[in-house]
Amino acid sequence: MLAELVAAGELPPVDERLPVEPMVIEAISEVGNYCDTWRRCETNPNHVSARLGAEPLVAWARDAQTVIPNLAQSWDVNEEGTELTFHLRRGVRWSDGEPFTADDVAFWFEDVILNQELTPAFPNWLKSGGEPCTFEKIDDYTVKLTFAAPAGLILDSFAFDGNTLVNYPRHYLERFHIDYADADELAALTKERGFESWYQLFSNEVNPAQNPDLPTVRPWRLVTKNWTTTAVAERNPYYWKVDSEGKQLPYYDKVFWNIVQSVDLIPVRVVSGEVDMQAMYIGFPDYTLLMENREAGGYQVYLWDPGNSGSAMHPNQTRTGDDEMRDLLRDQRFRLALSKALNREDMNDLFYLGLSKHVLDMYPESVQNDPDVPGYFEYDVEGANAILDEMGLDQRDGEGTRLLPSGRPIRLMMFGHAGYPIHRDVAEVEAEYLKAIGIATQIDFVAGEVFTPRLQQSDYDVLCYNANIGPGALFWAIYPRSLFPVEVSTYWATRWGWYYQTGGQEGDEPEGEAAYLLELWERVKQTVDADARQALIDEAFMINAKNLWVIPVFGGDIAPCIVKNGVTNVPESGTLAYQVWSPKLYNPEHFFLKQ
């Protein structure tokens, strides 16, 4: 694809475009050949650069557990875990041919992270002991971060949160930054582009989905803007990775996306043969359809692990607008009754053809071996009814619905995001089981633009969504919202999570064992030893399991992965987890279509 540009003198030869020591990608199956276009579907443009082309300083290995070198060729951590030094890969270039150096990392930290107009709140992942880290450029290829307390999760955090670091090529962005640009020229450009402030313009310029001119270090660079029905990315001529034979990657010249308005349209594209490799947005409810059309569509169906629980119930501990329901939801006995009312085996057969695991498989062995916890997930309608009777909820109305002490019928508002219809389907089945223990329900799924404000208001009883834990206690501490109340998207306690997320400026201060969980979380972040850190996480799992703040319904989700016949180096089993930027950990730059 690039040979003509080299011949015309518009592009240097490949050996001049590669680093001194390019990163070598070992093939999952075999060394590949160059090929034309990888066809996919997309609904969210941010996922293109964020997941398919994630290139942080350090990355996740294919085991989804180990951090390995990437743009940083190596790193050093002092014994106390308070100093982290990155040694950058020498000779990496941006897609426009300019060098990637420590100056780009310094620009990201000093001119973006420390600029309060661009970053109003210093990121929590760059703090330890409640204090922001400091940054130092040692030389052109070495940078150091220093923390006030041990930063046990910092490498994991750079592999996840650090993905956006590579959106900031200094040589390109300085002309949009108030500290470097001519003030009059920047003001005129801001007005010309239709923005009110320089930082709005800057934020637009660093969004690859909005600005195809932004230089990148990713395998492909977007060449379309303001997507409507399609989007295209072309190979980055300066991409800094090679295969084991020394051929520059990626193998695919282009990536083409059909932009669809609804995820429901993606299986239609698959069965008609218009998708070469894709796992995102394809849910297990489509499995039978996809399997029946494999021969006609010319593809294989692999089964990947999305890295989460599958649909779960999140009883809201910070319910607003209804104190009586909040007090009921905070009673562990009530949550236990909800759990025991569910026939998980039948639901597994209904939604996963019996292929999902037992819910206990998502917890560490210490939880699985606890004398009480396994019984929390046993189907026992008689036991659930007895629990509710013992709670004093033994009065019912004419329809058999239990009454609150005030005399109102118990009607659980089961809330969710309309963009994920699987959870509504599960909620409707859950509602039928809850009738058997005298609990009425109201199912309320809303559009995305309404969903987050409702979270912040916390005016729902049970949120129906995944929990970010998976089979075998698969848990990435860089995304702890399901286990610790640290974000507004801690669905079982949104206002407690919001309180932590905003440093006490919003939300409500956590109470009881939830407050202890936050103490535990601070210890997790400051523990350098991996085994000691895992012991703290296991303790958090036990606290969460015994409190049933998350009530898992399945023992893990399942995602079909579509692979066109001939497409090679895609693993038959893998994780689709957001926390490890899947499918990036499998090096999609070395996927190819056999000639």
GUTORLUM-183291 format. One record per residue (C-alpha): x, y, z; residue number from 1. Coordinates in steps of 0.1 Angstrom, whole numbers. Layout:
<rs>
[[X, Y, Z], NUM];
...
</rs>
This chain:
<rs>
[[0, 0, 0], 1];
[[29, 24, 8], 2];
[[53, 13, -19], 3];
[[42, 39, -44], 4];
[[46, 67, -18], 5];
[[81, 56, -11], 6];
[[89, 54, -48], 7];
[[76, 89, -53], 8];
[[97, 102, -25], 9];
[[67, 111, -4], 10];
[[75, 86, 23], 11];
[[109, 73, 37], 12];
[[117, 36, 32], 13];
[[103, 13, 59], 14];
[[136, 8, 77], 15];
[[137, 46, 83], 16];
[[102, 46, 96], 17];
[[107, 20, 123], 18];
[[124, 24, 157], 19];
[[159, 12, 164], 20];
[[143, -18, 183], 21];
[[107, -22, 170], 22];
[[84, -42, 192], 23];
[[81, -78, 179], 24];
[[47, -94, 179], 25];
[[47, -132, 181], 26];
[[18, -147, 161], 27];
[[-10, -164, 178], 28];
[[-12, -189, 149], 29];
[[11, -180, 121], 30];
[[30, -151, 104], 31];
[[7, -133, 81], 32];
[[4, -116, 48], 33];
[[-7, -81, 39], 34];
[[-44, -78, 30], 35];
[[-70, -51, 21], 36];
[[-99, -42, 44], 37];
[[-111, -55, 78], 38];
[[-149, -49, 79], 39];
[[-167, -43, 112], 40];
[[-197, -26, 127], 41];
[[-198, 2, 153], 42];
[[-222, 24, 172], 43];
[[-198, 44, 194], 44];
[[-169, 61, 176], 45];
[[-149, 64, 209], 46];
[[-144, 26, 209], 47];
[[-124, 27, 177], 48];
[[-94, 43, 191], 49];
[[-99, 33, 227], 50];
[[-102, -4, 223], 51];
[[-91, -15, 188], 52];
[[-60, 6, 189], 53];
[[-51, 10, 226], 54];
[[-14, 18, 228], 55];
[[-5, 29, 264], 56];
[[30, 30, 278], 57];
[[25, -5, 292], 58];
[[-2, -29, 281], 59];
[[-19, -61, 291], 60];
[[-5, -94, 279], 61];
[[-27, -120, 263], 62];
[[-33, -137, 297], 63];
[[-52, -105, 307], 64];
[[-33, -106, 340], 65];
[[2, -95, 333], 66];
[[15, -60, 324], 67];
[[41, -59, 296], 68];
[[62, -33, 278], 69];
[[46, -13, 250], 70];
[[56, 23, 242], 71];
[[77, 21, 273], 72];
[[104, -5, 266], 73];
[[111, -10, 303], 74];
[[104, 5, 337], 75];
[[119, 7, 372], 76];
[[100, 8, 405], 77];
[[118, 16, 438], 78];
[[115, -8, 467], 79];
[[89, 14, 485], 80];
[[67, 16, 454], 81];
[[68, 54, 454], 82];
[[89, 61, 423], 83];
[[81, 48, 388], 84];
[[105, 55, 360], 85];
[[96, 47, 323], 86];
[[122, 42, 296], 87];
[[105, 49, 263], 88];
[[111, 30, 232], 89];
[[136, 49, 211], 90];
[[128, 60, 176], 91];
[[90, 56, 177], 92];
[[73, 82, 154], 93];
[[38, 97, 152], 94];
[[19, 89, 121], 95];
[[31, 122, 106], 96];
[[67, 112, 110], 97];
[[75, 133, 141], 98];
[[94, 116, 170], 99];
[[75, 104, 200], 100];
[[96, 114, 231], 101];
[[94, 123, 267], 102];
[[83, 158, 256], 103];
[[50, 143, 246], 104];
[[45, 126, 280], 105];
[[55, 158, 297], 106];
[[30, 178, 276], 107];
[[2, 153, 287], 108];
[[11, 157, 324], 109];
[[22, 193, 328], 110];
[[-1, 210, 302], 111];
[[-32, 187, 303], 112];
[[-34, 170, 336], 113];
[[-22, 200, 356], 114];
[[-43, 225, 336], 115];
[[-75, 229, 356], 116];
[[-95, 241, 325], 117];
[[-87, 209, 307], 118];
[[-86, 187, 338], 119];
[[-107, 203, 366], 120];
[[-100, 174, 391], 121];
[[-66, 157, 393], 122];
[[-72, 120, 384], 123];
[[-75, 96, 413], 124];
[[-54, 70, 395], 125];
[[-24, 93, 397], 126];
[[-28, 99, 434], 127];
[[-15, 78, 464], 128];
[[-22, 86, 500], 129];
[[-46, 112, 487], 130];
[[-18, 133, 472], 131];
[[-12, 139, 435], 132];
[[20, 125, 421], 133];
[[48, 147, 407], 134];
[[64, 143, 372], 135];
[[100, 147, 360], 136];
[[115, 145, 325], 137];
[[149, 129, 330], 138];
[[160, 129, 294], 139];
[[144, 126, 259], 140];
[[134, 90, 266], 141];
[[130, 88, 303], 142];
[[103, 101, 326], 143];
[[97, 96, 364], 144];
[[66, 98, 386], 145];
[[70, 102, 423], 146];
[[42, 94, 448], 147];
[[36, 105, 484], 148];
[[27, 69, 494], 149];
[[33, 35, 478], 150];
[[13, 32, 445], 151];
[[6, -5, 443], 152];
[[-17, -3, 413], 153];
[[2, 23, 392], 154];
[[14, -1, 364], 155];
[[-21, -16, 361], 156];
[[-35, 19, 360], 157];
[[-11, 30, 332], 158];
[[-22, 0, 312], 159];
[[-58, 11, 315], 160];
[[-63, 48, 323], 161];
[[-30, 56, 306], 162];
[[-44, 48, 272], 163];
[[-54, 84, 265], 164];
[[-18, 96, 271], 165];
[[-10, 90, 235], 166];
[[-37, 114, 223], 167];
[[-14, 143, 230], 168];
[[13, 149, 203], 169];
[[30, 180, 216], 170];
[[42, 193, 182], 171];
[[6, 192, 169], 172];
[[-14, 204, 199], 173];
[[7, 233, 211], 174];
[[-10, 256, 186], 175];
[[-44, 249, 203], 176];
[[-31, 254, 239], 177];
[[-33, 287, 256], 178];
[[2, 284, 271], 179];
[[19, 281, 237], 180];
[[-3, 296, 210], 181];
[[-5, 332, 199], 182];
[[-35, 345, 220], 183];
[[-51, 364, 191], 184];
[[-47, 335, 167], 185];
[[-61, 310, 192], 186];
[[-91, 333, 199], 187];
[[-98, 337, 162], 188];
[[-95, 299, 156], 189];
[[-117, 291, 186], 190];
[[-144, 314, 172], 191];
[[-140, 301, 137], 192];
[[-145, 265, 148], 193];
[[-177, 274, 167], 194];
[[-164, 271, 203], 195];
[[-167, 295, 232], 196];
[[-134, 287, 249], 197];
[[-99, 275, 239], 198];
[[-102, 244, 261], 199];
[[-133, 233, 242], 200];
[[-114, 236, 209], 201];
[[-85, 217, 224], 202];
[[-107, 189, 237], 203];
[[-122, 185, 202], 204];
[[-87, 184, 186], 205];
[[-76, 155, 208], 206];
[[-106, 134, 200], 207];
[[-96, 110, 171], 208];
[[-132, 105, 162], 209];
[[-136, 142, 155], 210];
[[-102, 151, 142], 211];
[[-86, 128, 116], 212];
[[-56, 151, 114], 213];
[[-45, 142, 149], 214];
[[-12, 123, 147], 215];
[[-14, 88, 163], 216];
[[9, 60, 173], 217];
[[-19, 34, 168], 218];
[[-19, 8, 140], 219];
[[-44, 26, 119], 220];
[[-53, 63, 117], 221];
[[-89, 75, 111], 222];
[[-94, 93, 79], 223];
[[-131, 101, 82], 224];
[[-147, 129, 103], 225];
[[-181, 132, 119], 226];
[[-192, 97, 111], 227];
[[-227, 92, 97], 228];
[[-230, 58, 80], 229];
[[-194, 46, 76], 230];
[[-159, 53, 89], 231];
[[-125, 43, 76], 232];
[[-90, 40, 91], 233];
[[-59, 35, 71], 234];
[[-26, 20, 81], 235];
[[-2, 42, 101], 236];
[[30, 43, 79], 237];
[[51, 48, 110], 238];
[[36, 20, 131], 239];
[[64, 7, 154], 240];
[[56, -30, 156], 241];
[[68, -58, 134], 242];
[[61, -96, 131], 243];
[[87, -122, 139], 244];
[[100, -120, 103], 245];
[[105, -83, 106], 246];
[[76, -72, 84], 247];
[[60, -39, 96], 248];
[[25, -43, 110], 249];
[[-5, -40, 107], 250];
[[-13, -66, 81], 251];
[[-46, -50, 72], 252];
[[-43, -19, 51], 253];
[[-77, -5, 62], 254];
[[-104, -9, 88], 255];
[[-139, -1, 76], 256];
[[-169, 3, 99], 257];
[[-206, 3, 91], 258];
[[-221, 27, 116], 259];
[[-254, 13, 128], 260];
[[-280, 30, 149], 261];
[[-288, -1, 170], 262];
[[-269, -31, 181], 263];
[[-298, -52, 169], 264];
[[-287, -45, 133], 265];
[[-252, -60, 138], 266];
[[-262, -97, 136], 267];
[[-280, -89, 103], 268];
[[-247, -77, 89], 269];
[[-229, -107, 103], 270];
[[-252, -133, 87], 271];
[[-251, -115, 54], 272];
[[-213, -119, 54], 273];
[[-204, -82, 59], 274];
[[-183, -87, 91], 275];
[[-147, -101, 91], 276];
[[-140, -102, 129], 277];
[[-161, -88, 157], 278];
[[-171, -96, 193], 279];
[[-183, -62, 206], 280];
[[-220, -56, 206], 281];
[[-228, -92, 198], 282];
[[-247, -107, 227], 283];
[[-255, -143, 235], 284];
[[-292, -139, 226], 285];
[[-280, -139, 190], 286];
[[-260, -171, 194], 287];
[[-286, -195, 178], 288];
[[-292, -172, 148], 289];
[[-254, -169, 143], 290];
[[-248, -206, 145], 291];
[[-276, -214, 121], 292];
[[-261, -191, 95], 293];
[[-224, -199, 97], 294];
[[-222, -217, 64], 295];
[[-242, -191, 45], 296];
[[-223, -162, 61], 297];
[[-189, -179, 57], 298];
[[-178, -174, 93], 299];
[[-170, -192, 126], 300];
[[-185, -184, 160], 301];
[[-160, -184, 189], 302];
[[-172, -179, 225], 303];
[[-153, -152, 245], 304];
[[-156, -141, 281], 305];
[[-168, -105, 285], 306];
[[-151, -104, 319], 307];
[[-182, -97, 339], 308];
[[-210, -114, 358], 309];
[[-237, -112, 332], 310];
[[-269, -96, 344], 311];
[[-271, -90, 381], 312];
[[-293, -72, 406], 313];
[[-279, -41, 424], 314];
[[-302, -33, 453], 315];
[[-297, 5, 459], 316];
[[-284, 13, 493], 317];
[[-286, 51, 487], 318];
[[-322, 51, 475], 319];
[[-336, 87, 475], 320];
[[-372, 99, 476], 321];
[[-385, 69, 496], 322];
[[-370, 64, 530], 323];
[[-391, 33, 537], 324];
[[-379, 15, 506], 325];
[[-343, 26, 513], 326];
[[-345, 11, 548], 327];
[[-359, -21, 533], 328];
[[-332, -23, 507], 329];
[[-305, -18, 534], 330];
[[-317, -49, 553], 331];
[[-295, -78, 543], 332];
[[-324, -102, 550], 333];
[[-345, -86, 523], 334];
[[-316, -89, 498], 335];
[[-312, -125, 508], 336];
[[-348, -132, 501], 337];
[[-345, -117, 467], 338];
[[-315, -139, 459], 339];
[[-332, -171, 471], 340];
[[-363, -164, 450], 341];
[[-343, -167, 417], 342];
[[-341, -201, 399], 343];
[[-307, -195, 385], 344];
[[-304, -229, 369], 345];
[[-336, -224, 348], 346];
[[-324, -188, 339], 347];
[[-291, -202, 328], 348];
[[-309, -226, 305], 349];
[[-331, -199, 292], 350];
[[-305, -172, 285], 351];
[[-273, -191, 280], 352];
[[-284, -226, 270], 353];
[[-269, -238, 303], 354];
[[-234, -226, 293], 355];
[[-229, -200, 320], 356];
[[-211, -210, 352], 357];
[[-224, -212, 387], 358];
[[-224, -178, 405], 359];
[[-200, -190, 431], 360];
[[-173, -195, 404], 361];
[[-170, -157, 403], 362];
[[-158, -155, 439], 363];
[[-124, -165, 455], 364];
[[-121, -199, 471], 365];
[[-124, -183, 506], 366];
[[-159, -172, 497], 367];
[[-168, -204, 480], 368];
[[-158, -224, 511], 369];
[[-176, -201, 535], 370];
[[-203, -221, 555], 371];
[[-230, -195, 548], 372];
[[-225, -179, 514], 373];
[[-232, -209, 491], 374];
[[-267, -211, 506], 375];
[[-274, -174, 496], 376];
[[-276, -185, 460], 377];
[[-298, -216, 464], 378];
[[-333, -215, 449], 379];
[[-356, -217, 479], 380];
[[-389, -200, 476], 381];
[[-402, -214, 509], 382];
[[-370, -201, 527], 383];
[[-373, -167, 510], 384];
[[-410, -164, 521], 385];
[[-400, -174, 557], 386];
[[-373, -147, 558], 387];
[[-398, -120, 547], 388];
[[-424, -132, 573], 389];
[[-398, -131, 600], 390];
[[-390, -95, 590], 391];
[[-426, -85, 598], 392];
[[-436, -83, 561], 393];
[[-462, -110, 565], 394];
[[-492, -88, 556], 395];
[[-505, -89, 520], 396];
[[-530, -71, 499], 397];
[[-557, -87, 478], 398];
[[-533, -95, 450], 399];
[[-509, -113, 473], 400];
[[-483, -85, 474], 401];
[[-466, -80, 507], 402];
[[-472, -47, 525], 403];
[[-446, -24, 540], 404];
[[-451, -13, 576], 405];
[[-469, 18, 563], 406];
[[-494, -4, 545], 407];
[[-481, 3, 510], 408];
[[-475, -27, 487], 409];
[[-439, -35, 481], 410];
[[-432, -26, 444], 411];
[[-396, -28, 434], 412];
[[-386, -3, 407], 413];
[[-362, -23, 385], 414];
[[-341, 2, 366], 415];
[[-318, -1, 336], 416];
[[-302, 12, 304], 417];
[[-324, 7, 273], 418];
[[-293, 3, 252], 419];
[[-286, -31, 268], 420];
[[-319, -50, 262], 421];
[[-306, -83, 277], 422];
[[-309, -68, 312], 423];
[[-345, -59, 306], 424];
[[-352, -95, 294], 425];
[[-336, -109, 325], 426];
[[-355, -84, 347], 427];
[[-388, -95, 333], 428];
[[-380, -131, 343], 429];
[[-369, -120, 377], 430];
[[-401, -102, 381], 431];
[[-420, -134, 377], 432];
[[-399, -152, 403], 433];
[[-404, -123, 428], 434];
[[-442, -126, 425], 435];
[[-438, -160, 442], 436];
[[-425, -143, 473], 437];
[[-451, -115, 473], 438];
[[-429, -88, 457], 439];
[[-444, -67, 429], 440];
[[-421, -49, 404], 441];
[[-420, -20, 380], 442];
[[-395, -23, 352], 443];
[[-382, 11, 340], 444];
[[-354, 11, 314], 445];
[[-344, 45, 300], 446];
[[-323, 60, 272], 447];
[[-286, 67, 277], 448];
[[-291, 105, 280], 449];
[[-314, 99, 310], 450];
[[-296, 70, 326], 451];
[[-266, 89, 342], 452];
[[-288, 117, 357], 453];
[[-310, 90, 372], 454];
[[-279, 74, 387], 455];
[[-269, 106, 403], 456];
[[-304, 112, 416], 457];
[[-304, 75, 429], 458];
[[-342, 73, 427], 459];
[[-346, 36, 419], 460];
[[-347, 4, 439], 461];
[[-327, -22, 420], 462];
[[-305, -16, 390], 463];
[[-302, -44, 365], 464];
[[-268, -46, 349], 465];
[[-235, -65, 349], 466];
[[-211, -66, 378], 467];
[[-174, -61, 370], 468];
[[-164, -95, 384], 469];
[[-161, -126, 364], 470];
[[-156, -164, 366], 471];
[[-127, -175, 387], 472];
[[-128, -142, 407], 473];
[[-116, -124, 375], 474];
[[-112, -89, 388], 475];
[[-91, -59, 377], 476];
[[-85, -35, 405], 477];
[[-82, -6, 381], 478];
[[-120, -9, 376], 479];
[[-133, -15, 411], 480];
[[-168, 0, 409], 481];
[[-187, -32, 416], 482];
[[-166, -43, 446], 483];
[[-159, -9, 462], 484];
[[-182, 22, 464], 485];
[[-158, 45, 445], 486];
[[-179, 58, 415], 487];
[[-214, 70, 407], 488];
[[-216, 38, 386], 489];
[[-213, 17, 418], 490];
[[-249, 8, 410], 491];
[[-256, -6, 445], 492];
[[-247, 27, 462], 493];
[[-245, 55, 436], 494];
[[-244, 83, 461], 495];
[[-218, 67, 482], 496];
[[-197, 62, 451], 497];
[[-203, 97, 440], 498];
[[-191, 110, 474], 499];
[[-158, 92, 470], 500];
[[-154, 101, 433], 501];
[[-159, 139, 440], 502];
[[-139, 140, 473], 503];
[[-170, 146, 493], 504];
[[-183, 174, 472], 505];
[[-214, 154, 459], 506];
[[-233, 124, 471], 507];
[[-236, 110, 506], 508];
[[-209, 98, 530], 509];
[[-208, 60, 531], 510];
[[-220, 42, 563], 511];
[[-212, 9, 580], 512];
[[-192, -18, 562], 513];
[[-193, 3, 530], 514];
[[-172, 29, 548], 515];
[[-148, 1, 558], 516];
[[-146, -10, 522], 517];
[[-133, 25, 513], 518];
[[-106, 21, 540], 519];
[[-98, -13, 525], 520];
[[-96, 2, 490], 521];
[[-70, 28, 501], 522];
[[-49, -1, 515], 523];
[[-53, -20, 482], 524];
[[-40, 10, 463], 525];
[[-10, 14, 486], 526];
[[0, -23, 488], 527];
[[29, -31, 465], 528];
[[32, -68, 472], 529];
[[8, -86, 448], 530];
[[-1, -114, 473], 531];
[[-9, -90, 501], 532];
[[-30, -69, 478], 533];
[[-49, -100, 466], 534];
[[-57, -109, 502], 535];
[[-73, -75, 507], 536];
[[-93, -79, 476], 537];
[[-105, -113, 487], 538];
[[-116, -97, 520], 539];
[[-136, -72, 500], 540];
[[-152, -101, 480], 541];
[[-162, -117, 512], 542];
[[-178, -85, 526], 543];
[[-197, -80, 494], 544];
[[-209, -116, 491], 545];
[[-222, -117, 527], 546];
[[-239, -83, 523], 547];
[[-254, -92, 488], 548];
[[-249, -57, 477], 549];
[[-246, -73, 442], 550];
[[-269, -102, 436], 551];
[[-254, -121, 407], 552];
[[-278, -141, 386], 553];
[[-253, -159, 363], 554];
[[-218, -171, 368], 555];
[[-204, -150, 340], 556];
[[-215, -136, 306], 557];
[[-207, -151, 272], 558];
[[-200, -132, 240], 559];
[[-200, -147, 205], 560];
[[-169, -136, 185], 561];
[[-174, -137, 148], 562];
[[-144, -147, 126], 563];
[[-147, -148, 89], 564];
[[-134, -179, 72], 565];
[[-97, -173, 65], 566];
[[-92, -146, 91], 567];
[[-62, -158, 111], 568];
[[-46, -151, 145], 569];
[[-79, -145, 164], 570];
[[-79, -167, 195], 571];
[[-108, -192, 198], 572];
[[-112, -183, 234], 573];
[[-105, -149, 249], 574];
[[-117, -120, 270], 575];
[[-137, -91, 257], 576];
[[-132, -71, 289], 577];
[[-132, -34, 288], 578];
[[-106, -33, 316], 579];
[[-79, -47, 293], 580];
[[-90, -29, 262], 581];
[[-100, -61, 244], 582];
[[-94, -70, 216], 583];
[[-62, -50, 218], 584];
[[-44, -75, 240], 585];
[[-46, -100, 212], 586];
[[-28, -76, 188], 587];
[[-54, -70, 161], 588];
[[-26, -54, 141], 589];
[[-15, -90, 133], 590];
[[-49, -103, 124], 591];
[[-50, -111, 86], 592];
[[-70, -127, 59], 593];
[[-51, -156, 43], 594];
[[-43, -152, 6], 595];
</rs>
